[in-house]
Amino acid sequence: MKRAVSTNRTYLALFFPFLAADRWTREHSEREGRAPPPDAPLIFIHKQKNARRIAATSPEALALGLVPGLALADARARVPTVNTRDHDPAGDARLITQIADWCDRYTPMVALDPQDGLILDITGCGEAEGLAADAAMQLKSRGLCVYHALGQTPDRARALARFPALPVAALEAPEESITALHRAGLTSIAALAARPRAVLAARFGAAMTTKLARVLGEEDPRITPRREPPALFVIQRFAEPIARTPDVLSTLEALVAQAALLLAARGVGGTAFEASLYRSDGAIHRLAIATGSPTRDPALVLRLFRERIDALADPLDPGFGYDAIRLDVPQTGGLTPTQFQLEGGEQSVVKTGVLIDRLGVRLGAARIRRFGAGDSHIPEQAAFAFPANAPPLPLPWARPEPGEPPLRPLHLFDPPHRIEVMAEVPDGPPRRFRWRRTVHDVSGYEGPERIAAEWWRRRSMAGLTRDYFRVEDVRGRRFWVFRHGLYGAEKMAPDWYLHGVFA
């Protein structure tokens, strides 16, 4: 059987054997203001097949022989004084997610390892042994029992964290398969690896040999990180936490400069930047900015970050300080050459883009909008507003020829206003109309422009044909009106509407 050769990657597995108990202890301490009594055995119960069984235990309960899966009645028979709590898997999931967020300070490649572990791809993130020791020490200082291990594949790191001696149980195969291996005298991964793989596959299935290859470090399936990894990132860790905003900004300035060099080496610029500030107590502050076009100008990016910090509703609370700051560049793009004016200075489009970026940081990118053409011939669906930084859809057919007057008014009434019209013939152009109690005498018109209904869609006023006219009254005011329905064919007395006013 062909096996994939593992690459030179390093994974860190974190295993929390008493996650439920650690979470309950933390919550009890926060609620009661004091830690629970020491050495008190505690078990967490859930209902399984109409029986109440142990789902998780504390270290003290495990030392007394109370293991997950044991019936509650049997547990109380062995240890009558045992404390019981209902198992809260949702609470455990929240805690493991918080730990995963905290681990982002080491690498953006963090994957959940259900139900009580994490796998980190720390390739290129520094000295692996030191990073793993620091992570374990920091987590233990937060009241979490954690086992950790390094491996060249995710499965090997996971197996070493959970089964340090690597027994065959590390394969986590069905119980009957593990029992059969024991009966054959194969009790360790090393003993199993010495056997022919074809024989193992024929007896226990290909899934076991695949798992064996991954635990041995021969096949690397990679991990699926819980967040999309950024295109690139840079990080600064501190021996002593920093708390002053000027120190945060100076660190961001250095990180932005580093990111600019990496972007220049790739020949691209960033369109999104995110700074993650990791507090020493585990809290994380994230600051995100976006630009309308790719950039690697450190001064521009830093200015936008300053704007973002100034625009925060609540000022940054450093607590006891930040012990790490990371800058991600989630999105990149090719840089567009900039044409400068002959007399010097930037083109107005460049200045407009910078203004949009600054306003977007202060007010929110979604609030700065511009108009674009939509893929519809119905007027109220033919234009829409979209974020100014987003690229518009290229619809050249929606633009008039250069020098021609606009075919549509900038402002449309929603819904169109009903008007009273006098025409020479029922299917002719308007000669006079009344709108908002004012009579307008028409001095000129253009049209009709006939727009059929979108019969494949169901919209308001979408059942009849419209004949549009651009009209101008004797005072020079221009309007966009339409007759709703073909005279005689669709309606005996079509109604008229005013849809917009030209500036």
HELIX and SHEET records of a PDB file:
HELIX    1   1 LEU A   19  GLU A   32  1                                  14    
HELIX    2   2 PRO A   59  ALA A   63  1                                   5    
HELIX    3   3 LEU A   72  ARG A   78  1                                   7    
HELIX    4   4 PRO A   89  CYS A  103  1                                  15    
HELIX    5   5 ALA A  128  SER A  141  1                                  14    
HELIX    6   6 PRO A  154  ARG A  162  1                                   9    
HELIX    7   7 VAL A  168  LEU A  171  5                                   4    
HELIX    8   8 GLU A  175  ARG A  183  1                                   9    
HELIX    9   9 ILE A  189  ALA A  193  1                                   5    
HELIX   10  10 ARG A  197  PHE A  204  1                                   8    
HELIX   11  11 ALA A  206  VAL A  215  1                                  10    
HELIX   12  12 THR A  245  ARG A  266  1                                  22    
HELIX   13  13 PRO A  298  ASP A  310  1                                  13    
HELIX   14  14 SER A  348  LEU A  363  1                                  16    
HELIX   15  15 ALA A  365  ARG A  367  5                                   3    
HELIX   16  16 PRO A  379  GLN A  381  5                                   3    
HELIX   17  17 PRO A  396  ALA A  398  5                                   3    
SHEET    1   A 4 VAL A 110  ASP A 113  0                                        
SHEET    2   A 4 GLY A 117  ASP A 121 -1                                        
SHEET    3   A 4 TYR A  11  PHE A  15 -1                                        
SHEET    4   A 4 TYR A 147  GLY A 151 -1                                        
SHEET    1   B 3 ALA A  51  THR A  57  0                                        
SHEET    2   B 3 LEU A  42  GLN A  48 -1                                        
SHEET    3   B 3 ASN A  83  ASP A  86  1                                        
SHEET    1   C 4 LEU A 232  ILE A 242  0                                        
SHEET    2   C 4 TYR A 322  GLY A 334 -1                                        
SHEET    3   C 4 VAL A 268  ARG A 279 -1                                        
SHEET    4   C 4 ILE A 284  THR A 295 -1                                        
SHEET    1   D 2 ARG A 369  ALA A 373  0                                        
SHEET    2   D 2 ALA A 383  PRO A 387 -1                                        
SHEET    1   E 7 HIS A 411  ALA A 423  0                                        
SHEET    2   E 7 PRO A 430  TRP A 435 -1                                        
SHEET    3   E 7 THR A 438  ILE A 451 -1                                        
SHEET    4   E 7 ARG A 466  ASP A 473 -1                                        
SHEET    5   E 7 ARG A 478  HIS A 484 -1                                        
SHEET    6   E 7 ASP A 495  VAL A 501 -1                                        
SHEET    7   E 7 HIS A 411  ALA A 423 -1                                        
END                                                                             
